[in-house]
Amino acid sequence: MISTLSPPPSPPTGGGGGGDSNLPLISLTASNSIFESVSLAVGQEIYWEYDINPADAQVHISSSNGGAVSVATGTSHISGRKFFLLSGVGEGTATVTFNATKDGYTNFSRTIPVTVTNAIGNVSISSVSPNANLTAGQITEFTVGVNYSYQNIPQAKLYIGFNSGSNVNTFDIIGEQIVSVGTGTHSFTVSAMVKNWESVGDFKVYVNIADANHSSNWVPLAYAETILGIATPAQFGTIQGTVSEFANPDPEILAGVEVELITTQDETTIGTTITNSEGHYQFLEVPLDQEFTVSFSKEGYLTSEENYVVFEASNTDVVLNKTMATLYGAEYMVIWAECDGIPCYTVQSHVATNEKHLTEEFNTISQLDADFPINFETEVEYFLSNIHNPSATIFSIRDVENNPKITGTLAPGDVLILENVDTGLKRIYAIVLTLEMP
């Protein structure tokens, strides 16, 4: 927390600008709110860095009781900021006064009440569960066992935290417990985000013990921390799943389906497998951070693909179940038997689809010039589907402007004879056959 402090509207007494309220103010910026009460044990220290504005203001910091609190000042060789250090020398209380002066400015003056006790505390971590193979980025519940002891204070407070934030050396306190027996144990159950610091440092759990009646600014009597293990990121992933039939009202598993794993970018086959008797397939050791196409094929079913299966470190085991549609198919053979009494045209087409309506248009019949009557026969052979058989073939004969002139339905093997037809159909544009599924 950054705090900026300046004098109240009624300026304090002191040298420099004295009590002239029209003079500019001296201000101080510190990393914490430092002008609050402080609790220390004998031998403990508390340290603050600050900035003063103007920078050349004269700063004087003193203790009213050197036997309880001593004061040291200086400039940090790391940050270049000014600092002061309060040390607990002996049991007692003291008032630390902070004064800043500069000619032409209103003086800055603050006091800090300090209490020093001869409190003694110890704390250790006896157990952590879980403590290894943790998943980075996952909120995890931890149970942490703590041993503690304290003396010369009526109560103590235990704190627990983890370095899950932005700084590897900073612990976010997420739990606390007051204890009233001088020696004992306590178990924390808390949840924290697991942080993988990689080369910067280790993920840790931290506990400390302090006087339960400490002030706003305080120093733990003792602390302990333990390194927790992060699971090594996986180098490979897996894809697995079950294949079943889509067309059946009660889907059944499909054995014998060929499943192929292909890299999307360069279409390299990574592996091929066949579903077992339970319709299950599996690919092991699939490289991470790549995109793949998974292809499913089986005779009598439409081949289908699933694209863009992307592996990342946080998603290494992919379950990809698939349903496959039964393949509907028909082979059409249209035979023109008589054109001016002579067999004149034969066309054959083979199609396959999973759609319930299939249209096949024979444009090659366009501009046929013949005298009527014209006979033609359709032969339809059904295949690859024992469950779904077409009921009929609907035909449509159209003129040169693609307008339907004659329509009807043919069952397999039916013969259609065209005679006494409008002469406008002497130039037949097309015959359109539509496969109807039930």
BELVENGI-V606369 format. One record per residue. N is the residue number from 1. RES is the residue in one small letter. PSI is psi in whole degrees, -180 to 180 (999 if undefined). Layout:
n=N res=RES psi=PSI
n=N res=RES psi=PSI
//
This chain:
n=1 res=m psi=135
n=2 res=i psi=127
n=3 res=s psi=139
n=4 res=t psi=125
n=5 res=l psi=141
n=6 res=s psi=163
n=7 res=p psi=157
n=8 res=p psi=172
n=9 res=p psi=-37
n=10 res=s psi=106
n=11 res=p psi=143
n=12 res=p psi=162
n=13 res=t psi=158
n=14 res=g psi=-178
n=15 res=g psi=-166
n=16 res=g psi=-115
n=17 res=g psi=-14
n=18 res=g psi=-133
n=19 res=g psi=17
n=20 res=d psi=109
n=21 res=s psi=-10
n=22 res=n psi=-7
n=23 res=l psi=150
n=24 res=p psi=157
n=25 res=l psi=146
n=26 res=i psi=134
n=27 res=s psi=159
n=28 res=l psi=137
n=29 res=t psi=128
n=30 res=a psi=160
n=31 res=s psi=-17
n=32 res=n psi=166
n=33 res=s psi=102
n=34 res=i psi=-20
n=35 res=f psi=59
n=36 res=e psi=169
n=37 res=s psi=149
n=38 res=v psi=138
n=39 res=s psi=129
n=40 res=l psi=153
n=41 res=a psi=161
n=42 res=v psi=129
n=43 res=g psi=-9
n=44 res=q psi=159
n=45 res=e psi=153
n=46 res=i psi=137
n=47 res=y psi=135
n=48 res=w psi=142
n=49 res=e psi=149
n=50 res=y psi=165
n=51 res=d psi=139
n=52 res=i psi=141
n=53 res=n psi=117
n=54 res=p psi=153
n=55 res=a psi=-25
n=56 res=d psi=14
n=57 res=a psi=145
n=58 res=q psi=127
n=59 res=v psi=132
n=60 res=h psi=126
n=61 res=i psi=130
n=62 res=s psi=158
n=63 res=s psi=137
n=64 res=s psi=-14
n=65 res=n psi=92
n=66 res=g psi=-20
n=67 res=g psi=-16
n=68 res=a psi=-43
n=69 res=v psi=131
n=70 res=s psi=155
n=71 res=v psi=134
n=72 res=a psi=143
n=73 res=t psi=163
n=74 res=g psi=-164
n=75 res=t psi=130
n=76 res=s psi=131
n=77 res=h psi=-10
n=78 res=i psi=-54
n=79 res=s psi=-20
n=80 res=g psi=5
n=81 res=r psi=157
n=82 res=k psi=153
n=83 res=f psi=163
n=84 res=f psi=150
n=85 res=l psi=124
n=86 res=l psi=133
n=87 res=s psi=135
n=88 res=g psi=113
n=89 res=v psi=-46
n=90 res=g psi=164
n=91 res=e psi=135
n=92 res=g psi=-169
n=93 res=t psi=158
n=94 res=a psi=159
n=95 res=t psi=121
n=96 res=v psi=126
n=97 res=t psi=132
n=98 res=f psi=117
n=99 res=n psi=139
n=100 res=a psi=130
n=101 res=t psi=153
n=102 res=k psi=137
n=103 res=d psi=135
n=104 res=g psi=2
n=105 res=y psi=154
n=106 res=t psi=133
n=107 res=n psi=151
n=108 res=f psi=127
n=109 res=s psi=132
n=110 res=r psi=157
n=111 res=t psi=150
n=112 res=i psi=113
n=113 res=p psi=131
n=114 res=v psi=134
n=115 res=t psi=128
n=116 res=v psi=127
n=117 res=t psi=166
n=118 res=n psi=31
n=119 res=a psi=145
n=120 res=i psi=136
n=121 res=g psi=151
n=122 res=n psi=147
n=123 res=v psi=146
n=124 res=s psi=158
n=125 res=i psi=120
n=126 res=s psi=-29
n=127 res=s psi=151
n=128 res=v psi=130
n=129 res=s psi=127
n=130 res=p psi=159
n=131 res=n psi=5
n=132 res=a psi=164
n=133 res=n psi=38
n=134 res=l psi=149
n=135 res=t psi=118
n=136 res=a psi=139
n=137 res=g psi=0
n=138 res=q psi=133
n=139 res=i psi=123
n=140 res=t psi=141
n=141 res=e psi=128
n=142 res=f psi=144
n=143 res=t psi=119
n=144 res=v psi=121
n=145 res=g psi=136
n=146 res=v psi=134
n=147 res=n psi=140
n=148 res=y psi=162
n=149 res=s psi=154
n=150 res=y psi=160
n=151 res=q psi=156
n=152 res=n psi=16
n=153 res=i psi=148
n=154 res=p psi=-36
n=155 res=q psi=157
n=156 res=a psi=164
n=157 res=k psi=132
n=158 res=l psi=140
n=159 res=y psi=150
n=160 res=i psi=145
n=161 res=g psi=172
n=162 res=f psi=152
n=163 res=n psi=67
n=164 res=s psi=1
n=165 res=g psi=-141
n=166 res=s psi=-10
n=167 res=n psi=128
n=168 res=v psi=-24
n=169 res=n psi=6
n=170 res=t psi=129
n=171 res=f psi=128
n=172 res=d psi=115
n=173 res=i psi=124
n=174 res=i psi=0
n=175 res=g psi=153
n=176 res=e psi=158
n=177 res=q psi=126
n=178 res=i psi=135
n=179 res=v psi=143
n=180 res=s psi=-1
n=181 res=v psi=133
n=182 res=g psi=-28
n=183 res=t psi=134
n=184 res=g psi=-167
n=185 res=t psi=158
n=186 res=h psi=147
n=187 res=s psi=121
n=188 res=f psi=138
n=189 res=t psi=110
n=190 res=v psi=161
n=191 res=s psi=137
n=192 res=a psi=154
n=193 res=m psi=128
n=194 res=v psi=130
n=195 res=k psi=124
n=196 res=n psi=107
n=197 res=w psi=-5
n=198 res=e psi=-125
n=199 res=s psi=-11
n=200 res=v psi=-36
n=201 res=g psi=-160
n=202 res=d psi=153
n=203 res=f psi=130
n=204 res=k psi=156
n=205 res=v psi=143
n=206 res=y psi=137
n=207 res=v psi=151
n=208 res=n psi=169
n=209 res=i psi=139
n=210 res=a psi=164
n=211 res=d psi=128
n=212 res=a psi=-24
n=213 res=n psi=32
n=214 res=h psi=161
n=215 res=s psi=-171
n=216 res=s psi=-41
n=217 res=n psi=121
n=218 res=w psi=164
n=219 res=v psi=133
n=220 res=p psi=148
n=221 res=l psi=-32
n=222 res=a psi=160
n=223 res=y psi=165
n=224 res=a psi=154
n=225 res=e psi=154
n=226 res=t psi=137
n=227 res=i psi=135
n=228 res=l psi=145
n=229 res=g psi=132
n=230 res=i psi=136
n=231 res=a psi=137
n=232 res=t psi=128
n=233 res=p psi=136
n=234 res=a psi=145
n=235 res=q psi=-18
n=236 res=f psi=159
n=237 res=g psi=-178
n=238 res=t psi=152
n=239 res=i psi=129
n=240 res=q psi=163
n=241 res=g psi=-174
n=242 res=t psi=138
n=243 res=v psi=132
n=244 res=s psi=169
n=245 res=e psi=131
n=246 res=f psi=-36
n=247 res=a psi=-28
n=248 res=n psi=135
n=249 res=p psi=-32
n=250 res=d psi=91
n=251 res=p psi=134
n=252 res=e psi=151
n=253 res=i psi=153
n=254 res=l psi=114
n=255 res=a psi=157
n=256 res=g psi=15
n=257 res=v psi=130
n=258 res=e psi=124
n=259 res=v psi=126
n=260 res=e psi=134
n=261 res=l psi=121
n=262 res=i psi=138
n=263 res=t psi=133
n=264 res=t psi=-37
n=265 res=q psi=-52
n=266 res=d psi=7
n=267 res=e psi=38
n=268 res=t psi=132
n=269 res=t psi=120
n=270 res=i psi=-37
n=271 res=g psi=160
n=272 res=t psi=139
n=273 res=t psi=170
n=274 res=i psi=136
n=275 res=t psi=142
n=276 res=n psi=-169
n=277 res=s psi=-17
n=278 res=e psi=10
n=279 res=g psi=14
n=280 res=h psi=144
n=281 res=y psi=162
n=282 res=q psi=138
n=283 res=f psi=125
n=284 res=l psi=159
n=285 res=e psi=51
n=286 res=v psi=126
n=287 res=p psi=144
n=288 res=l psi=166
n=289 res=d psi=42
n=290 res=q psi=160
n=291 res=e psi=139
n=292 res=f psi=157
n=293 res=t psi=129
n=294 res=v psi=120
n=295 res=s psi=136
n=296 res=f psi=128
n=297 res=s psi=144
n=298 res=k psi=140
n=299 res=e psi=131
n=300 res=g psi=1
n=301 res=y psi=153
n=302 res=l psi=131
n=303 res=t psi=134
n=304 res=s psi=160
n=305 res=e psi=151
n=306 res=e psi=124
n=307 res=n psi=164
n=308 res=y psi=47
n=309 res=v psi=106
n=310 res=v psi=127
n=311 res=f psi=134
n=312 res=e psi=169
n=313 res=a psi=-27
n=314 res=s psi=-1
n=315 res=n psi=74
n=316 res=t psi=-12
n=317 res=d psi=105
n=318 res=v psi=130
n=319 res=v psi=117
n=320 res=l psi=95
n=321 res=n psi=151
n=322 res=k psi=140
n=323 res=t psi=141
n=324 res=m psi=135
n=325 res=a psi=140
n=326 res=t psi=142
n=327 res=l psi=118
n=328 res=y psi=141
n=329 res=g psi=160
n=330 res=a psi=148
n=331 res=e psi=120
n=332 res=y psi=137
n=333 res=m psi=117
n=334 res=v psi=123
n=335 res=i psi=120
n=336 res=w psi=115
n=337 res=a psi=-34
n=338 res=e psi=120
n=339 res=c psi=105
n=340 res=d psi=37
n=341 res=g psi=1
n=342 res=i psi=132
n=343 res=p psi=120
n=344 res=c psi=-19
n=345 res=y psi=139
n=346 res=t psi=132
n=347 res=v psi=142
n=348 res=q psi=139
n=349 res=s psi=144
n=350 res=h psi=124
n=351 res=v psi=159
n=352 res=a psi=139
n=353 res=t psi=165
n=354 res=n psi=9
n=355 res=e psi=150
n=356 res=k psi=-13
n=357 res=h psi=123
n=358 res=l psi=128
n=359 res=t psi=128
n=360 res=e psi=120
n=361 res=e psi=127
n=362 res=f psi=85
n=363 res=n psi=-16
n=364 res=t psi=-12
n=365 res=i psi=-6
n=366 res=s psi=142
n=367 res=q psi=24
n=368 res=l psi=128
n=369 res=d psi=108
n=370 res=a psi=159
n=371 res=d psi=148
n=372 res=f psi=156
n=373 res=p psi=153
n=374 res=i psi=129
n=375 res=n psi=141
n=376 res=f psi=156
n=377 res=e psi=141
n=378 res=t psi=135
n=379 res=e psi=123
n=380 res=v psi=120
n=381 res=e psi=123
n=382 res=y psi=144
n=383 res=f psi=165
n=384 res=l psi=13
n=385 res=s psi=107
n=386 res=n psi=-11
n=387 res=i psi=-44
n=388 res=h psi=101
n=389 res=n psi=140
n=390 res=p psi=148
n=391 res=s psi=-30
n=392 res=a psi=167
n=393 res=t psi=121
n=394 res=i psi=131
n=395 res=f psi=155
n=396 res=s psi=127
n=397 res=i psi=129
n=398 res=r psi=155
n=399 res=d psi=-174
n=400 res=v psi=-18
n=401 res=e psi=13
n=402 res=n psi=25
n=403 res=n psi=130
n=404 res=p psi=129
n=405 res=k psi=-39
n=406 res=i psi=131
n=407 res=t psi=159
n=408 res=g psi=-173
n=409 res=t psi=135
n=410 res=l psi=130
n=411 res=a psi=159
n=412 res=p psi=129
n=413 res=g psi=-6
n=414 res=d psi=151
n=415 res=v psi=130
n=416 res=l psi=129
n=417 res=i psi=124
n=418 res=l psi=120
n=419 res=e psi=163
n=420 res=n psi=44
n=421 res=v psi=147
n=422 res=d psi=131
n=423 res=t psi=-15
n=424 res=g psi=-12
n=425 res=l psi=9
n=426 res=k psi=-30
n=427 res=r psi=95
n=428 res=i psi=130
n=429 res=y psi=-51
n=430 res=a psi=155
n=431 res=i psi=127
n=432 res=v psi=123
n=433 res=l psi=132
n=434 res=t psi=123
n=435 res=l psi=121
n=436 res=e psi=125
n=437 res=m psi=148
n=438 res=p psi=999
//
